[in-house]
Amino acid sequence: MYGTRLSEGQMKRRLRAAGYSIVVVGLLALTILSIGRVPAQDWRNASQEPVGLAPDPANNPEPIVQVYAARVIGWRGIFGVHTWIAVKPAAATEYTVYEIIGWRLRWQDTALVVRHRAPDARWFGAEPELIAERRGPGMEDLIARIDAAARSYPWTGEYTMWPGPNSNTFTAWVLRTVPELEADLPPTAIGKDYTGTKLLGSAPSGHGFQLSLFGLAGLTTSGVEGLEINLLGLTFGLNPFDPALKLPLVGRLGATRAAAKQPQAHVDQVQAAQARASEAPAGGPRLQIPEAGIR
């Protein structure tokens, strides 16, 4: 009897086929139940106004690093979020944002975007959530490592919404190089567990341990994420360190780690900004944000 050795591509296709056959009916049902909660919105007119979560560079000369997440536009927002990383070196007058935007592959050979924009801008109408933040001494080194990691991301020419690589794969790739941030990406960040052919490694936060099979199945445990189980790209988890329950679609039930680690005064400031943002119309004026450069 002759055996054949499956390539990475063949293994992924077979796993995907099995996954589709199991989850398609359930996801379709969830979509039908949830679709009424997703506002019909033209992306061209969707608001990209900042919501007040990012410190004003004019009044904050210290270096700042922030990680954000926001629901994606349309029906996909039922299931997942888009994540990005923003940095501001000391005395800089603007933020630099690093992110993957998949549709850019339609007209160029890279989905990696590095540009100056408001880090807390709505993502096509969706209100962003602050996942992690660090300020002050020691951040310059982190900013340099973030820039180097972003530019070494290995899948700039690929984008797959499920199970990855996608924008959340990129954010997790960068965060693994800066464990000091202790960023706990939400369970709705589908693609964060995609690691290509690498089966064993650290969790997306850069701490602990992760076993991942092409982002379709796996186990993550660390002092930042707690315990997470990845089943067909969907995350189920429990974090006893910053008490929270993690569920697909719903997200994290409990305070974010960023809020839990901040002084109460700062938490109050963030919550006030979020309250103002939630009261503002999502379809408001669109902020025109110039790009500093696309890499």
Disulfide bonds with the S-S distance in Angstrom:
none
